[in-house]
Amino acid sequence: MTLGILLSVVGVAATTSISIAITALGGVVAMVATGCLSTADAYDAVSWNVIFLLAGVLPLGVALQRTGGAEFLAALVGQVGAVAPPIFVLGLFFVLASLLAAVVTPVATVVVMIPVAVNTAQTLGANPFAFLLGTMFGASAAYSTPIGYQTNLMVYSPGGYKFTDYARVGAPLQLLLAVVATVGITVFWPL
């Protein structure tokens, strides 16, 4: 019975437009309803630390967006363009996007920062597409916290990790990616 439910969940998720989260929840309900899984086991499998972490961080992201804090930070980076070369400003947009995505969500970061990045590129006379890519790559490279990257969040509680473990491993990776992505973007899409 368990294998049948598992295959059904995978099959529905793979062949329909129903999201994997909905099909997985349906699978859990089916497992509990058929007696394959007890309600106590289902409850114990929930990572409550992650739930409460998200509940605390989501208001921070909303506050950054509603108060204009995220736009203010992005605009500060744009002002650096008056004294720094465009490649440096592109790198700053990557870093700012990855830092912002570490506390907000990557999608919210992109929505807030893309207009500022493109306007900054146009003001500098640089390639707007390169700045768009730098911001998008930066927002998707948020490895220094469990919040900015879904896989980090999934293994946070079951792996017994601490919040600082992500910063210790993720921050150097983010810096490496900032350099590689900035150079790579300028090679393929010259500024």
MDTraj code that builds the backbone (N, CA, C; nanometers):
import mdtraj as md
import numpy as np

residues = "MET THR LEU GLY ILE LEU LEU SER VAL VAL GLY VAL ALA ALA THR THR SER ILE SER ILE ALA ILE THR ALA LEU GLY GLY VAL VAL ALA MET VAL ALA THR GLY CYS LEU SER THR ALA ASP ALA TYR ASP ALA VAL SER TRP ASN VAL ILE PHE LEU LEU ALA GLY VAL LEU PRO LEU GLY VAL ALA LEU GLN ARG THR GLY GLY ALA GLU PHE LEU ALA ALA LEU VAL GLY GLN VAL GLY ALA VAL ALA PRO PRO ILE PHE VAL LEU GLY LEU PHE PHE VAL LEU ALA SER LEU LEU ALA ALA VAL VAL THR PRO VAL ALA THR VAL VAL VAL MET ILE PRO VAL ALA VAL ASN THR ALA GLN THR LEU GLY ALA ASN PRO PHE ALA PHE LEU LEU GLY THR MET PHE GLY ALA SER ALA ALA TYR SER THR PRO ILE GLY TYR GLN THR ASN LEU MET VAL TYR SER PRO GLY GLY TYR LYS PHE THR ASP TYR ALA ARG VAL GLY ALA PRO LEU GLN LEU LEU LEU ALA VAL VAL ALA THR VAL GLY ILE THR VAL PHE TRP PRO LEU".split()
xyz = np.array([
    [0.0826, -0.1185, 0.0000],
    [0.0000, 0.0000, 0.0000],
    [0.0878, 0.1259, 0.0000],
    [0.1909, 0.1263, 0.0840],
    [0.2791, 0.2427, 0.0937],
    [0.3466, 0.2713, -0.0393],
    [0.3967, 0.1675, -0.1035],
    [0.4630, 0.1849, -0.2335],
    [0.3652, 0.2377, -0.3374],
    [0.2423, 0.1910, -0.3346],
    [0.1405, 0.2390, -0.4278],
    [0.1109, 0.3872, -0.4087],
    [0.1026, 0.4302, -0.2833],
    [0.0778, 0.5723, -0.2554],
    [0.1968, 0.6557, -0.3013],
    [0.3168, 0.6083, -0.2731],
    [0.4375, 0.6798, -0.3156],
    [0.4423, 0.6944, -0.4669],
    [0.4180, 0.5864, -0.5383],
    [0.4195, 0.5918, -0.6849],
    [0.3090, 0.6825, -0.7383],
    [0.1942, 0.6823, -0.6718],
    [0.0850, 0.7713, -0.7129],
    [0.1240, 0.9177, -0.6961],
    [0.1853, 0.9494, -0.5845],
    [0.2283, 1.0880, -0.5596],
    [0.3292, 1.1315, -0.6653],
    [0.4279, 1.0490, -0.6907],
    [0.5299, 1.0823, -0.7909],
    [0.4670, 1.0925, -0.9295],
    [0.3787, 0.9997, -0.9617],
    [0.3137, 1.0013, -1.0929],
    [0.2282, 1.1246, -1.1149],
    [0.1491, 1.1610, -1.0148],
    [0.0637, 1.2800, -1.0273],
    [0.1497, 1.4058, -1.0380],
    [0.2536, 1.4147, -0.9569],
    [0.3406, 1.5330, -0.9607],
    [0.4136, 1.5446, -1.0943],
    [0.4506, 1.4312, -1.1519],
    [0.5274, 1.4333, -1.2768],
    [0.4413, 1.4558, -1.4000],
    [0.3161, 1.4151, -1.3951],
    [0.2344, 1.4191, -1.5176],
    [0.1249, 1.5252, -1.5180],
    [0.1067, 1.5962, -1.4077],
    [0.0028, 1.6996, -1.4034],
    [0.0652, 1.8328, -1.3629],
    [-0.0170, 1.9354, -1.3644],
    [0.0316, 2.0679, -1.3243],
    [0.0141, 2.0918, -1.1744],
    [-0.0286, 1.9912, -1.1016],
    [-0.0443, 2.0036, -0.9563],
    [0.0948, 2.0070, -0.8935],
    [0.1150, 2.1001, -0.8013],
    [0.2480, 2.1159, -0.7423],
    [0.2858, 1.9943, -0.6581],
    [0.4157, 1.9748, -0.6440],
    [0.4672, 1.8622, -0.5665],
    [0.4253, 1.8744, -0.4193],
    [0.4136, 1.9957, -0.3686],
    [0.3728, 2.0143, -0.2291],
    [0.2308, 1.9632, -0.2060],
    [0.1423, 1.9921, -0.2989],
    [0.0029, 1.9472, -0.2855],
    [-0.0055, 1.7956, -0.2993],
    [0.0655, 1.7395, -0.3963],
    [0.0602, 1.5936, -0.4135],
    [0.1240, 1.5221, -0.2946],
    [0.2309, 1.5784, -0.2395],
    [0.2944, 1.5167, -0.1230],
    [0.2013, 1.5219, -0.0021],
    [0.1335, 1.6344, 0.0157],
    [0.0374, 1.6444, 0.1254],
    [-0.0757, 1.5436, 0.1073],
    [-0.1212, 1.5277, -0.0166],
    [-0.2224, 1.4260, -0.0453],
    [-0.1717, 1.2864, -0.0123],
    [-0.0448, 1.2618, -0.0403],
    [0.0152, 1.1332, -0.0072],
    [0.0196, 1.1088, 0.1425],
    [0.0517, 1.2118, 0.2188],
    [0.0541, 1.1990, 0.3649],
    [-0.0860, 1.1687, 0.4177],
    [-0.1844, 1.2409, 0.3664],
    [-0.3232, 1.2165, 0.4089],
    [-0.3638, 1.0728, 0.3758],
    [-0.3276, 1.0264, 0.2562],
    [-0.3602, 0.8890, 0.2163],
    [-0.2893, 0.7874, 0.3055],
    [-0.1645, 0.8150, 0.3428],
    [-0.0896, 0.7229, 0.4295],
    [-0.1532, 0.7148, 0.5684],
    [-0.1964, 0.8284, 0.6205],
    [-0.2611, 0.8286, 0.7523],
    [-0.3983, 0.7624, 0.7432],
    [-0.4744, 0.7921, 0.6373],
    [-0.6094, 0.7364, 0.6212],
    [-0.6069, 0.5850, 0.6049],
    [-0.5039, 0.5319, 0.5400],
    [-0.4963, 0.3872, 0.5183],
    [-0.4247, 0.3142, 0.6316],
    [-0.3737, 0.3887, 0.7292],
    [-0.3072, 0.3255, 0.8423],
    [-0.1609, 0.2936, 0.8186],
    [-0.1048, 0.3360, 0.7069],
    [0.0382, 0.3130, 0.6805],
    [0.1259, 0.3998, 0.7700],
    [0.0701, 0.5098, 0.8175],
    [0.1445, 0.6054, 0.8991],
    [0.0515, 0.6532, 1.0102],
    [0.1018, 0.6527, 1.1326],
    [0.0186, 0.7011, 1.2434],
    [0.0216, 0.8538, 1.2462],
    [-0.0801, 0.9113, 1.3059],
    [-0.0835, 1.0577, 1.3154],
    [0.0324, 1.1095, 1.4008],
    [0.0720, 1.0328, 1.5010],
    [0.1850, 1.0734, 1.5857],
    [0.3142, 1.0769, 1.5047],
    [0.3347, 0.9758, 1.4201],
    [0.4547, 0.9743, 1.3354],
    [0.4527, 1.0887, 1.2344],
    [0.3360, 1.1171, 1.1799],
    [0.3239, 1.2281, 1.0848],
    [0.3553, 1.3601, 1.1545],
    [0.3060, 1.3780, 1.2757],
    [0.3321, 1.5001, 1.3518],
    [0.4802, 1.5114, 1.3866],
    [0.5404, 1.4006, 1.4285],
    [0.6821, 1.4017, 1.4656],
    [0.7740, 1.4277, 1.3465],
    [0.7282, 1.3980, 1.2268],
    [0.8107, 1.4178, 1.1074],
    [0.8187, 1.5645, 1.0654],
    [0.7299, 1.6474, 1.1186],
    [0.7317, 1.7904, 1.0845],
    [0.8489, 1.8565, 1.1560],
    [0.9268, 1.9334, 1.0823],
    [1.0402, 2.0056, 1.1383],
    [0.9908, 2.1405, 1.1914],
    [0.9542, 2.1430, 1.3175],
    [0.8939, 2.2632, 1.3754],
    [0.9930, 2.3779, 1.3844],
    [1.1222, 2.3481, 1.3996],
    [1.2226, 2.4552, 1.4020],
    [1.2193, 2.5350, 1.2724],
    [1.2073, 2.4654, 1.1609],
    [1.2035, 2.5321, 1.0308],
    [1.0760, 2.6144, 1.0168],
    [0.9647, 2.5605, 1.0624],
    [0.8374, 2.6325, 1.0540],
    [0.8465, 2.7643, 1.1307],
    [0.8986, 2.7591, 1.2527],
    [0.9083, 2.8811, 1.3334],
    [1.0152, 2.9760, 1.2804],
    [1.1217, 2.9237, 1.2222],
    [1.2234, 3.0088, 1.1600],
    [1.1623, 3.0889, 1.0459],
    [1.0873, 3.0221, 0.9604],
    [1.0212, 3.0917, 0.8498],
    [0.9186, 3.1922, 0.9009],
    [0.8466, 3.1551, 1.0045],
    [0.7464, 3.2462, 1.0606],
    [0.8114, 3.3735, 1.1138],
    [0.9342, 3.3638, 1.1584],
    [1.0044, 3.4822, 1.2075],
    [1.0702, 3.5638, 1.0984],
    [1.1136, 3.4999, 0.9924],
    [1.1877, 3.5693, 0.8872],
    [1.0955, 3.6343, 0.7849],
    [0.9827, 3.5749, 0.7564],
    [0.8917, 3.6320, 0.6569],
    [0.8499, 3.7754, 0.6909],
    [0.8185, 3.8066, 0.8164],
    [0.7869, 3.9468, 0.8463],
    [0.9046, 4.0417, 0.8217],
    [1.0270, 3.9936, 0.8425],
    [1.1440, 4.0761, 0.8136],
    [1.1493, 4.1119, 0.6657],
    [1.1250, 4.0142, 0.5808],
    [1.1238, 4.0394, 0.4367],
    [1.0147, 4.1361, 0.3968],
    [0.8979, 4.1194, 0.4546],
    [0.7865, 4.2103, 0.4252],
    [0.8217, 4.3513, 0.4721],
    [0.8824, 4.3625, 0.5893],
    [0.9202, 4.4940, 0.6419],
    [1.0238, 4.5612, 0.5525],
    [1.1228, 4.4859, 0.5053],
    [1.2233, 4.5434, 0.4151],
    [1.1593, 4.5954, 0.2874],
    [1.0619, 4.5239, 0.2359],
    [0.9957, 4.5671, 0.1131],
    [0.9048, 4.6873, 0.1375],
    [0.8236, 4.6814, 0.2412],
    [0.7239, 4.7869, 0.2651],
    [0.7854, 4.9187, 0.3100],
    [0.8952, 4.9119, 0.3833],
    [0.9582, 5.0349, 0.4301],
    [1.0516, 5.0955, 0.3266],
    [1.0792, 5.0209, 0.2198],
    [1.1716, 5.0711, 0.1184],
    [1.3168, 5.0446, 0.1537],
    [1.3411, 4.9675, 0.2573],
    [1.4783, 4.9373, 0.2992],
    [1.5577, 4.8644, 0.1932],
    [1.4954, 4.7700, 0.1257],
    [1.5656, 4.6945, 0.0213],
    [1.6000, 4.7849, -0.0962],
    [1.5071, 4.8707, -0.1348],
    [1.5340, 4.9635, -0.2451],
    [1.6430, 5.0628, -0.2061],
    [1.6430, 5.1064, -0.0811],
    [1.7450, 5.1991, -0.0332],
    [1.8841, 5.1369, -0.0436],
    [1.8972, 5.0109, -0.0006],
    [2.0264, 4.9426, -0.0087],
    [2.0723, 4.9276, -0.1532],
    [1.9805, 4.8914, -0.2398],
    [2.0157, 4.8757, -0.3808],
    [2.0555, 5.0093, -0.4423],
    [1.9874, 5.1165, -0.4040],
    [2.0205, 5.2489, -0.4577],
    [2.1584, 5.2943, -0.4111],
    [2.1966, 5.2595, -0.2890],
    [2.3307, 5.2926, -0.2408],
    [2.4379, 5.2276, -0.3277],
    [2.4155, 5.1029, -0.3645],
    [2.5111, 5.0342, -0.4516],
    [2.5175, 5.1041, -0.5864],
    [2.4034, 5.1482, -0.6351],
    [2.4002, 5.2180, -0.7630],
    [2.4808, 5.3464, -0.7614],
    [2.4861, 5.4159, -0.6474],
    [2.5622, 5.5398, -0.6372],
    [2.7125, 5.5166, -0.6435],
    [2.7561, 5.3977, -0.6120],
    [2.8981, 5.3650, -0.6202],
    [2.9467, 5.3763, -0.7643],
    [2.8547, 5.3599, -0.8593],
    [2.8898, 5.3662, -1.0011],
    [2.9515, 5.4975, -1.0440],
    [2.9307, 5.6021, -0.9666],
    [2.9891, 5.7317, -1.0016],
    [3.1404, 5.7323, -0.9836],
    [3.1917, 5.6453, -0.8981],
    [3.3357, 5.6450, -0.8701],
    [3.4040, 5.5118, -0.9000],
    [3.3280, 5.4095, -0.9331],
    [3.3858, 5.2766, -0.9554],
    [3.3542, 5.2287, -1.0967],
    [3.4369, 5.1386, -1.1500],
    [3.4089, 5.0851, -1.2839],
    [3.2837, 4.9969, -1.2832],
    [3.2188, 4.9832, -1.3988],
    [3.0949, 4.9042, -1.4061],
    [3.1093, 4.7601, -1.3573],
    [3.2247, 4.6966, -1.3793],
    [3.2403, 4.5571, -1.3353],
    [3.2340, 4.5484, -1.1825],
    [3.2866, 4.6484, -1.1143],
    [3.2805, 4.6514, -0.9685],
    [3.1362, 4.6679, -0.9213],
    [3.0616, 4.7560, -0.9875],
    [2.9209, 4.7778, -0.9517],
    [2.8396, 4.6516, -0.9784],
    [2.8692, 4.5830, -1.0888],
    [2.8023, 4.4560, -1.1187],
    [2.8277, 4.3556, -1.0065],
    [2.9522, 4.3454, -0.9614],
    [2.9855, 4.2565, -0.8505],
    [2.9136, 4.2945, -0.7222],
    [2.9010, 4.4248, -0.6974],
    [2.8280, 4.4699, -0.5786],
    [2.6806, 4.4321, -0.5854],
    [2.6220, 4.4426, -0.7038],
    [2.4817, 4.4010, -0.7179],
    [2.4676, 4.2514, -0.6909],
    [2.5630, 4.1707, -0.7373],
    [2.5608, 4.0269, -0.7099],
    [2.5643, 4.0033, -0.5589],
    [2.6607, 4.0677, -0.4919],
    [2.6778, 4.0475, -0.3475],
    [2.5553, 4.0959, -0.2704],
    [2.5051, 4.2141, -0.3048],
    [2.3877, 4.2665, -0.2350],
    [2.2664, 4.1767, -0.2559],
    [2.2485, 4.1286, -0.3777],
    [2.1350, 4.0392, -0.4049],
    [2.1474, 3.9100, -0.3251],
    [2.2681, 3.8548, -0.3155],
    [2.2835, 3.7297, -0.2408],
    [2.2650, 3.7522, -0.0912],
    [2.3101, 3.8663, -0.0401],
    [2.2902, 3.8954, 0.1023],
    [2.1437, 3.9223, 0.1343],
    [2.0779, 3.9958, 0.0472],
    [1.9365, 4.0253, 0.0690],
    [1.8517, 3.8986, 0.0580],
    [1.8852, 3.8124, -0.0379],
    [1.8108, 3.6872, -0.0551],
    [1.8333, 3.5920, 0.0616],
    [1.9405, 3.6132, 0.1369],
    [1.9665, 3.5286, 0.2527],
    [1.8713, 3.5581, 0.3678],
    [1.8114, 3.6776, 0.3686],
    [1.7177, 3.7108, 0.4760],
    [1.5753, 3.7295, 0.4263],
    [1.5598, 3.7633, 0.3010],
    [1.4278, 3.7736, 0.2402],
    [1.4158, 3.6469, 0.1556],
    [1.3382, 3.6469, 0.0520],
    [1.3363, 3.5331, -0.0393],
    [1.4043, 3.5752, -0.1683],
    [1.4603, 3.4813, -0.2425],
    [1.5226, 3.5173, -0.3702],
    [1.4262, 3.5873, -0.4663],
    [1.3016, 3.5438, -0.4694],
    [1.2043, 3.6049, -0.5608],
    [1.1795, 3.7506, -0.5230],
    [1.1589, 3.7772, -0.3951],
    [1.1365, 3.9151, -0.3507],
    [1.2590, 4.0015, -0.3782],
    [1.3764, 3.9448, -0.3608],
    [1.4998, 4.0181, -0.3886],
    [1.5071, 4.0592, -0.5341],
    [1.4774, 3.9670, -0.6233],
    [1.4828, 3.9969, -0.7666],
    [1.3802, 4.1033, -0.8032],
    [1.2602, 4.0911, -0.7497],
    [1.1544, 4.1877, -0.7811],
    [1.1954, 4.3287, -0.7388],
    [1.2577, 4.3405, -0.6233],
    [1.2970, 4.4716, -0.5729],
    [1.4202, 4.5255, -0.6452],
    [1.5176, 4.4397, -0.6724],
    [1.6467, 4.4881, -0.7210],
    [1.6604, 4.4998, -0.8723],
    [1.5846, 4.4235, -0.9485],
    [1.6004, 4.4276, -1.0949],
    [1.5819, 4.5683, -1.1516],
    [1.4756, 4.6400, -1.1163],
    [1.4616, 4.7750, -1.1740],
    [1.5788, 4.8669, -1.1398],
    [1.6278, 4.8575, -1.0166],
    [1.7397, 4.9419, -0.9755],
    [1.8663, 4.9026, -1.0511],
    [1.8895, 4.7728, -1.0669],
    [2.0086, 4.7258, -1.1382],
    [2.0065, 4.7689, -1.2841],
    [1.8930, 4.7550, -1.3487],
    [1.8821, 4.7929, -1.4903],
    [1.8983, 4.9440, -1.5065],
    [1.8350, 5.0218, -1.4190],
    [1.8498, 5.1676, -1.4257],
    [1.9941, 5.2102, -1.4008],
    [2.0594, 5.1447, -1.3062],
    [2.1995, 5.1758, -1.2784],
    [2.2858, 5.1455, -1.3998],
    [2.2621, 5.0311, -1.4636],
    [2.3390, 4.9950, -1.5835],
    [2.3196, 5.0985, -1.6932],
    [2.1973, 5.1419, -1.7133],
    [2.1706, 5.2421, -1.8170],
    [2.2372, 5.3745, -1.7834],
    [2.2364, 5.4118, -1.6575],
    [2.3024, 5.5356, -1.6152],
    [2.4528, 5.5283, -1.6391],
    [2.5108, 5.4108, -1.6147],
    [2.6548, 5.3928, -1.6343],
    [2.6915, 5.3711, -1.7804],
    [2.5922, 5.3518, -1.8653],
    [2.6192, 5.3199, -2.0051],
    [2.6665, 5.1766, -2.0224],
    [2.6299, 5.0908, -1.9277],
    [2.6699, 4.9497, -1.9312],
    [2.5556, 4.8659, -1.9878],
    [2.5828, 4.7374, -2.0074],
    [2.4857, 4.6434, -2.0618],
    [2.3810, 4.6091, -1.9543],
    [2.2554, 4.6513, -1.9711],
    [2.1527, 4.6225, -1.8699],
    [2.1290, 4.4727, -1.8500],
    [2.1439, 4.3934, -1.9572],
    [2.1225, 4.2490, -1.9450],
    [2.2259, 4.1865, -1.8518],
    [2.3486, 4.2366, -1.8562],
    [2.4532, 4.1856, -1.7673],
    [2.4176, 4.2139, -1.6214],
    [2.3662, 4.3330, -1.5941],
    [2.3271, 4.3674, -1.4572],
    [2.2047, 4.2870, -1.4130],
    [2.1141, 4.2616, -1.5042],
    [1.9983, 4.1777, -1.4756],
    [2.0446, 4.0375, -1.4362],
    [2.1367, 3.9814, -1.5148],
    [2.1884, 3.8476, -1.4836],
    [2.2639, 3.8460, -1.3515],
    [2.3458, 3.9470, -1.3272],
    [2.4213, 3.9528, -1.2024],
    [2.3310, 3.9543, -1.0808],
    [2.2233, 4.0300, -1.0904],
    [2.1281, 4.0369, -0.9797],
    [2.0546, 3.9042, -0.9622],
    [2.0136, 3.8441, -1.0725],
    [1.9424, 3.7155, -1.0639],
    [2.0336, 3.6047, -1.0121],
    [2.1577, 3.5998, -1.0616],
    [2.2516, 3.4984, -1.0129],
    [2.2811, 3.5198, -0.8643],
    [2.2974, 3.6455, -0.8244],
    [2.3234, 3.6745, -0.6837],
    [2.2088, 3.6309, -0.5942],
    [2.0868, 3.6584, -0.6383],
    [1.9702, 3.6198, -0.5578],
    [1.9558, 3.4686, -0.5474],
    [2.0038, 3.3974, -0.6472],
    [1.9927, 3.2512, -0.6419],
    [2.1139, 3.1871, -0.5752],
    [2.2082, 3.2676, -0.5284],
    [2.3283, 3.2148, -0.4632],
    [2.3300, 3.2519, -0.3153],
    [2.2181, 3.2391, -0.2501],
    [2.2064, 3.2757, -0.1086],
    [2.2299, 3.1525, -0.0222],
    [2.3556, 3.1178, -0.0038],
    [2.3897, 2.9950, 0.0678],
    [2.4308, 3.0180, 0.2129],
    [2.4400, 3.1434, 0.2578],
    [2.4946, 3.1694, 0.3907],
    [2.3928, 3.1558, 0.5042],
    [2.2674, 3.1329, 0.4704],
    [2.1655, 3.1063, 0.5726],
    [2.0744, 2.9946, 0.5217],
    [2.0024, 2.9301, 0.6108],
    [1.9089, 2.8278, 0.5640],
    [1.7852, 2.8874, 0.4974],
    [1.7662, 3.0175, 0.5066],
    [1.6449, 3.0809, 0.4557],
    [1.6475, 3.0981, 0.3047],
    [1.7612, 3.1394, 0.2506],
    [1.7680, 3.1781, 0.1106],
    [1.7734, 3.0644, 0.0108],
    [1.7939, 2.9427, 0.0563],
    [1.8078, 2.8310, -0.0362],
    [1.7245, 2.7145, 0.0162],
    [1.6309, 2.6661, -0.0647],
    [1.5339, 2.5668, -0.0179],
    [1.5984, 2.4394, 0.0353],
    [1.7019, 2.3920, -0.0295],
    [1.7660, 2.2687, 0.0158],
    [1.8294, 2.2883, 0.1529],
    [1.8894, 2.4044, 0.1756],
    [1.9445, 2.4332, 0.3083],
    [1.8357, 2.4259, 0.4143],
    [1.7207, 2.4792, 0.3821],
    [1.6093, 2.4793, 0.4764],
    [1.5590, 2.3376, 0.5036],
    [1.5590, 2.2543, 0.4006],
    [1.5098, 2.1171, 0.4164],
    [1.5996, 2.0340, 0.5077],
    [1.7309, 2.0576, 0.5061],
    [1.8219, 1.9762, 0.5868],
    [1.8600, 2.0431, 0.7187],
    [1.8128, 2.1636, 0.7408],
    [1.8499, 2.2409, 0.8597],
    [1.8212, 2.1650, 0.9890],
    [1.6995, 2.1269, 1.0106],
    [1.6628, 2.0592, 1.1347],
    [1.7026, 1.9117, 1.1365],
    [1.6713, 1.8338, 1.0313],
    [1.7079, 1.6916, 1.0367],
    [1.8587, 1.6680, 1.0479],
    [1.9387, 1.7587, 0.9921],
    [2.0839, 1.7421, 0.9972],
    [2.1464, 1.7907, 1.1258],
    [2.0677, 1.8560, 1.2102],
    [2.1202, 1.9067, 1.3362],
    [2.2149, 2.0245, 1.3179],
    [2.1991, 2.0996, 1.2093],
    [2.2874, 2.2124, 1.1821],
    [2.2492, 2.3330, 1.2663],
    [2.3471, 2.4195, 1.2889],
    [2.3227, 2.5471, 1.3533],
    [2.3204, 2.6546, 1.2453],
    [2.2612, 2.7675, 1.2774],
    [2.2524, 2.8783, 1.1822],
    [2.3924, 2.9201, 1.1362],
    [2.4882, 2.9191, 1.2282],
    [2.6249, 2.9616, 1.1952],
    [2.6967, 2.8634, 1.1026],
    [2.6536, 2.7382, 1.0998],
    [2.7147, 2.6414, 1.0083],
    [2.6976, 2.6852, 0.8634],
    [2.5833, 2.7424, 0.8333],
    [2.5569, 2.7870, 0.6963],
    [2.6449, 2.9056, 0.6595],
    [2.6626, 2.9982, 0.7531],
    [2.7476, 3.1146, 0.7260],
    [2.8928, 3.0714, 0.7075],
    [2.9387, 2.9777, 0.7876],
    [3.0778, 2.9331, 0.7804],
    [3.1095, 2.8674, 0.6462],
    [3.0178, 2.7901, 0.5935],
    [3.0404, 2.7216, 0.4662],
    [2.9867, 2.8030, 0.3484],
    [2.8721, 2.8663, 0.3666],
    [2.8059, 2.9352, 0.2563],
    [2.8672, 3.0681, 0.2179],
    [2.9178, 3.1446, 0.3153],
    [2.9736, 3.2770, 0.2843],
    [3.0939, 3.2685, 0.1901],
    [3.1912, 3.1800, 0.2150],
    [3.3012, 3.1696, 0.1181],
    [3.2532, 3.1248, -0.0204],
    [3.1544, 3.0371, -0.0236],
    [3.0997, 2.9934, -0.1520],
    [3.0335, 3.1102, -0.2244],
    [2.9614, 3.1931, -0.1506],
    [2.8991, 3.3109, -0.2112],
    [3.0040, 3.4065, -0.2667],
    [3.1128, 3.4275, -0.1937],
    [3.2185, 3.5168, -0.2429],
    [3.2850, 3.4605, -0.3679],
    [3.3104, 3.3307, -0.3684],
    [3.3682, 3.2673, -0.4867],
    [3.2749, 3.2818, -0.6062],
    [3.1480, 3.2558, -0.5849],
    [3.0511, 3.2702, -0.6935],
    [3.0382, 3.4146, -0.7396],
    [3.0528, 3.5096, -0.6482],
    [3.0462, 3.6511, -0.6865],
    [3.1564, 3.6839, -0.7862],
    [3.2762, 3.6360, -0.7600],
    [3.3887, 3.6623, -0.8508],
    [3.3697, 3.5892, -0.9832],
    [3.3396, 3.4602, -0.9758],
    [3.3250, 3.3795, -1.0978],
    [3.2088, 3.4297, -1.1834],
    [3.0957, 3.4578, -1.1203],
    [2.9791, 3.5035, -1.1964],
    [3.0032, 3.6410, -1.2576],
    [3.0632, 3.7314, -1.1817],
    [3.0885, 3.8659, -1.2343],
    [3.1825, 3.8610, -1.3536],
    [3.2898, 3.7858, -1.3414],
    [3.3838, 3.7731, -1.4535],
    [3.3172, 3.7008, -1.5700],
    [3.2460, 3.5926, -1.5414],
    [3.1793, 3.5170, -1.6477],
    [3.0753, 3.5989, -1.7217],
    [2.9986, 3.6763, -1.6483],
    [2.8970, 3.7604, -1.7125],
    [2.9625, 3.8625, -1.8040],
    [3.0703, 3.9243, -1.7579],
    [3.1359, 4.0258, -1.8414],
    [3.2055, 3.9651, -1.9621],
    [3.2431, 3.8380, -1.9540],
    [3.3033, 3.7717, -2.0708],
    [3.1971, 3.7451, -2.1769],
    [3.0823, 3.6921, -2.1344],
    [2.9786, 3.6542, -2.2307],
    [2.8860, 3.7697, -2.2693],
    [2.8676, 3.8654, -2.1799],
    [2.7843, 3.9831, -2.2079],
    [2.8645, 4.1069, -2.1697],
    [2.9528, 4.1507, -2.2567],
    [3.0425, 4.2634, -2.2232],
    [2.9651, 4.3857, -2.1746],
    [3.0276, 4.4529, -2.0799],
    [2.9650, 4.5720, -2.0236],
    [2.9802, 4.6875, -2.1199],
])
top = md.Topology()
chain = top.add_chain()
for i, resn in enumerate(residues, 1):
    res = top.add_residue(resn, chain, resSeq=i)
    for name in ("N", "CA", "C"):
        top.add_atom(name, md.element.get_by_symbol(name[0]), res)
traj = md.Trajectory(xyz[None], top)
